[in-house]
Amino acid sequence: MNRLIIIGASGHGRVVADIARLNEYKDIVFLDNNSDLKECAGYPVLGPDIMTAELDGDIFVAVGNGRIRKKLMERDKGRIFPVLIHPHAVIAADVLIGEGSVVMAGTVINGNTEIGRGCIVNTSASVDHDCILGNFVHVSVGAHLCGTVTVGEDTWIGTGVIVSNNVEICSDTIIGAGAVIINTIAEEGIYIGVPAKKVDGDEKVNITDDKVSKIKGSNSGRYSVSCPFVATYSWQYRKAA
Ligand SMILES: CC(=O)SCCNC(=O)CCNC(=O)[C@H](O)C(C)(C)COP(=O)(O)OP(=O)(O)OC[C@H]1O[C@@H](n2cnc3c(N)ncnc32)[C@H](O)[C@@H]1OP(=O)(O)O
């Protein structure tokens, strides 16, 4: 197994490293722009993220911000960004998962669902049948997407969110922790509450600057990968466009 270079020596990076270990990566190193960091989860932090250019190995961008995940994956286009799946995730055989995505422990992803590139399906989340998640989507801890839900690129579904079936959520949107989405969201922004409502523009929000393009993933190639640890499961992932 190749070396895995994890960008981002944070709590998220720590979880990613553990899943990489369970995916049989033996040589794991971190890069992080915080020069004070020397180790993470027992693995060395070698230097800033730009060092990918001088290091051999697969790359995983373990950064919570979807825009940064996108930027770093595009910078190192052509390198291998593995799909990392915790052995205690339950994934239907026909699910498609884009490169550079991570699926964490206790998740369930049901049939005919497509997950884009650079996505995070976080601990104990579920994404039910016939869903489509665009690139760089984050489904946070314990969030649940019912069947036939579509989520646009770079949208962050907060922890504990429930999304009812047959709902579409547009790109570049944040769904606050604990919200319940019962209707389609077509206008980007921050939505909170039960049922969720858009936060007014003059309220304090933490969305920052340059939100990226709103295109959904349009990758086409299908590539089979074998699962090293659960012989009864298999899944496919989509190669970057
Ligand atoms: C492994 C992991 O850790 S995965 C990470 C998962 N993390 C999450 O899911 C966090 C999601 N983030 C949130 O829900 C945030 O609160 C956001 C993005 C919705 C808003 O953040 P901010 O802009 O910083 O809002 P801020 O904290 O200043 O709150 C503004 C107001 O909205 C309210 N508010 C904030 N979030 C929520 C929420 N999820 N639901 C209801 N009300 C909320 C606050 O109580 C506050 O109300 P007040 O003005 O009456 O006091």
The ligand as an SDF file (V2000), in Angstrom:
LIG
                    3D

 51 53  0  0  0  0  0  0  0  0999 V2000
  -17.1240   15.7900   13.7970 C   0  0  0  0  0  0  0  0  0  0  0  0
  -17.7720   17.2020   13.7990 C   0  0  0  0  0  0  0  0  0  0  0  0
  -17.6070   17.9400   14.7230 O   0  0  0  0  0  0  0  0  0  0  0  0
  -18.7070   17.6500   12.4560 S   0  0  0  0  0  0  0  0  0  0  0  0
  -19.1280   19.3640   12.7310 C   0  0  0  0  0  0  0  0  0  0  0  0
  -20.5910   19.5330   12.9680 C   0  0  0  0  0  0  0  0  0  0  0  0
  -20.8570   20.9160   13.3540 N   0  0  0  0  0  0  0  0  0  0  0  0
  -22.0490   21.4900   13.1030 C   0  0  0  0  0  0  0  0  0  0  0  0
  -22.9320   20.8420   12.5890 O   0  0  0  0  0  0  0  0  0  0  0  0
  -22.1870   22.9460   13.4520 C   0  0  0  0  0  0  0  0  0  0  0  0
  -23.2030   23.6240   12.5250 C   0  0  0  0  0  0  0  0  0  0  0  0
  -23.1830   25.0360   12.7740 N   0  0  0  0  0  0  0  0  0  0  0  0
  -24.2530   25.7270   13.2360 C   0  0  0  0  0  0  0  0  0  0  0  0
  -25.3420   25.1720   13.4580 O   0  0  0  0  0  0  0  0  0  0  0  0
  -24.0030   27.1980   13.4750 C   0  0  0  0  0  0  0  0  0  0  0  0
  -24.5950   27.5570   14.7030 O   0  0  0  0  0  0  0  0  0  0  0  0
  -24.4900   28.0950   12.2970 C   0  0  0  0  0  0  0  0  0  0  0  0
  -23.5160   27.9030   11.1260 C   0  0  0  0  0  0  0  0  0  0  0  0
  -25.9000   27.7360   11.8560 C   0  0  0  0  0  0  0  0  0  0  0  0
  -24.5100   29.5550   12.7070 C   0  0  0  0  0  0  0  0  0  0  0  0
  -23.2610   29.9120   13.2250 O   0  0  0  0  0  0  0  0  0  0  0  0
  -22.9810   31.4620   13.6370 P   0  0  0  0  0  0  0  0  0  0  0  0
  -23.1590   32.3330   12.4520 O   0  0  0  0  0  0  0  0  0  0  0  0
  -21.6530   31.4920   14.3320 O   0  0  0  0  0  0  0  0  0  0  0  0
  -24.1770   31.8000   14.5820 O   0  0  0  0  0  0  0  0  0  0  0  0
  -24.1410   32.2470   16.1240 P   0  0  0  0  0  0  0  0  0  0  0  0
  -23.5530   31.1550   16.9470 O   0  0  0  0  0  0  0  0  0  0  0  0
  -23.5390   33.5960   16.2230 O   0  0  0  0  0  0  0  0  0  0  0  0
  -25.6970   32.3340   16.4480 O   0  0  0  0  0  0  0  0  0  0  0  0
  -26.5310   33.3680   15.9120 C   0  0  0  0  0  0  0  0  0  0  0  0
  -27.9290   33.1250   16.4310 C   0  0  0  0  0  0  0  0  0  0  0  0
  -28.4700   31.9490   15.7910 O   0  0  0  0  0  0  0  0  0  0  0  0
  -28.7870   30.9560   16.7730 C   0  0  0  0  0  0  0  0  0  0  0  0
  -28.3520   29.6630   16.2110 N   0  0  0  0  0  0  0  0  0  0  0  0
  -27.1230   29.3330   15.7760 C   0  0  0  0  0  0  0  0  0  0  0  0
  -27.1240   28.0800   15.3120 N   0  0  0  0  0  0  0  0  0  0  0  0
  -28.3640   27.6060   15.4440 C   0  0  0  0  0  0  0  0  0  0  0  0
  -28.9540   26.3610   15.1390 C   0  0  0  0  0  0  0  0  0  0  0  0
  -28.2680   25.3660   14.5790 N   0  0  0  0  0  0  0  0  0  0  0  0
  -30.2780   26.2100   15.3950 N   0  0  0  0  0  0  0  0  0  0  0  0
  -31.0010   27.2110   15.9730 C   0  0  0  0  0  0  0  0  0  0  0  0
  -30.4640   28.4260   16.2790 N   0  0  0  0  0  0  0  0  0  0  0  0
  -29.1670   28.6180   16.0260 C   0  0  0  0  0  0  0  0  0  0  0  0
  -27.9830   31.3240   18.0090 C   0  0  0  0  0  0  0  0  0  0  0  0
  -28.5810   30.8380   19.1740 O   0  0  0  0  0  0  0  0  0  0  0  0
  -27.9890   32.8290   17.9330 C   0  0  0  0  0  0  0  0  0  0  0  0
  -29.2320   33.2920   18.3790 O   0  0  0  0  0  0  0  0  0  0  0  0
  -29.3470   34.6620   19.2210 P   0  0  0  0  0  0  0  0  0  0  0  0
  -28.8710   35.7290   18.2860 O   0  0  0  0  0  0  0  0  0  0  0  0
  -30.8040   34.7440   19.5300 O   0  0  0  0  0  0  0  0  0  0  0  0
  -28.4820   34.4960   20.4040 O   0  0  0  0  0  0  0  0  0  0  0  0
  1  2  1  0
  2  3  2  0
  2  4  1  0
  4  5  1  0
  5  6  1  0
  6  7  1  0
  7  8  1  0
  8  9  2  0
  8 10  1  0
 10 11  1  0
 11 12  1  0
 12 13  1  0
 13 14  2  0
 13 15  1  0
 15 16  1  0
 15 17  1  0
 17 18  1  0
 17 19  1  0
 17 20  1  0
 20 21  1  0
 21 22  1  0
 22 23  2  0
 22 24  1  0
 22 25  1  0
 25 26  1  0
 26 27  2  0
 26 28  1  0
 26 29  1  0
 29 30  1  0
 30 31  1  0
 31 32  1  0
 31 46  1  0
 32 33  1  0
 33 34  1  0
 33 44  1  0
 34 35  1  0
 34 43  1  0
 35 36  2  0
 36 37  1  0
 37 38  1  0
 37 43  2  0
 38 39  1  0
 38 40  2  0
 40 41  1  0
 41 42  2  0
 42 43  1  0
 44 45  1  0
 44 46  1  0
 46 47  1  0
 47 48  1  0
 48 49  2  0
 48 50  1  0
 48 51  1  0
M  END
$$$$
